[in-house]
Amino acid sequence: MERQRSRVKTREGVVVSSAMDKTVVVAVKRTVQHPRYHKYLTVSTKYLAHDERNECSVGDRVVIAETRPLSKRKRWRLRSIVERAVRDLPEVGEVG
């Protein structure tokens, strides 16, 4: 009897912190309906994801995939960067 592997869970979110070495914090937003009042709420969950090459920065939109436990709280890996954050760099000679 052959067992099929389950599909890998993926999430899309925005990098909110990249201060750690090879780790980024990704905020994933989803909408849920309140059980009693039936209003739709936006709920955010933060995931720690492994970024092997330290290529992400704050504001980047990324896709993360579930993986084996890499540390106490890190169970996701960076799969791809969907969109880079817009960086406002000061003009030459301008004081920021």
C-alpha positions as CSV (number, residue, x, y, z in Angstrom):
1,M,0.0,0.0,0.0
2,E,1.5,3.3,-1.1
3,R,1.0,6.4,1.1
4,Q,0.6,9.7,-0.6
5,R,2.4,12.7,0.7
6,S,0.2,15.6,1.8
7,R,0.5,18.9,0.1
8,V,2.8,21.5,1.7
9,K,1.0,24.3,3.4
10,T,1.9,27.7,2.1
11,R,1.1,31.2,3.3
12,E,1.6,34.7,1.8
13,G,2.4,37.6,4.0
14,V,4.5,40.7,4.7
15,V,7.9,40.7,6.4
16,V,7.6,42.8,9.6
17,S,11.1,42.1,11.0
18,S,14.4,40.9,9.6
19,A,16.7,41.8,12.5
20,M,17.6,38.2,13.2
21,D,20.3,36.2,11.3
22,K,18.7,33.9,8.7
23,T,15.2,34.5,10.2
24,V,12.3,36.8,9.2
25,V,9.0,37.4,10.9
26,V,6.1,37.2,8.5
27,A,2.7,38.6,9.3
28,V,-0.1,36.7,7.5
29,K,-3.6,38.3,7.4
30,R,-6.8,36.4,7.0
31,T,-10.5,37.2,7.4
32,V,-12.7,35.3,9.7
33,Q,-16.4,35.7,10.5
34,H,-17.4,36.4,14.1
35,P,-19.5,33.4,15.3
36,R,-22.3,35.5,16.9
37,Y,-22.3,38.9,15.1
38,H,-21.3,37.6,11.6
39,K,-19.0,40.5,11.0
40,Y,-15.9,39.8,9.1
41,L,-12.7,40.6,11.0
42,T,-9.1,40.7,9.8
43,V,-6.9,38.5,12.0
44,S,-3.1,38.6,11.7
45,T,-0.7,35.8,12.7
46,K,3.1,36.1,12.9
47,Y,5.3,33.2,11.7
48,L,9.1,32.8,12.0
49,A,10.5,31.7,8.7
50,H,14.0,30.6,7.7
51,D,15.7,33.0,5.2
52,E,18.9,31.2,4.3
53,R,20.5,34.0,2.3
54,N,19.2,36.9,4.4
55,E,17.6,38.4,1.2
56,C,14.4,39.7,2.7
57,S,13.8,43.1,4.2
58,V,10.9,44.7,6.0
59,G,7.9,45.3,3.8
60,D,8.6,42.6,1.3
61,R,5.6,40.4,0.3
62,V,6.7,36.7,0.5
63,V,5.5,33.2,0.3
64,I,6.5,30.8,3.1
65,A,6.1,27.0,3.2
66,E,5.7,24.7,6.2
67,T,8.7,22.5,7.0
68,R,10.2,20.4,9.8
69,P,11.0,22.2,13.1
70,L,14.2,24.3,12.6
71,S,14.2,25.8,16.1
72,K,11.8,26.3,19.0
73,R,9.3,28.6,17.1
74,K,10.6,28.3,13.5
75,R,8.6,25.9,11.4
76,W,8.4,27.7,8.0
77,R,10.9,28.4,5.2
78,L,11.0,31.2,2.7
79,R,9.8,29.9,-0.6
80,S,9.9,33.1,-2.8
81,I,9.7,36.9,-2.7
82,V,6.6,38.0,-4.5
83,E,7.2,41.7,-4.3
84,R,10.0,43.9,-3.0
85,A,9.2,46.8,-0.7
86,V,9.5,50.3,-2.1
87,R,12.5,52.0,-0.7
88,D,12.5,55.8,-0.4
89,L,16.2,56.7,-0.8
90,P,17.2,60.4,-0.2
91,E,18.5,62.2,-3.3
92,V,22.2,63.0,-3.5
93,G,23.0,66.0,-1.3
94,E,19.7,65.8,0.5
95,V,19.7,65.4,4.3
96,G,17.3,62.7,5.5
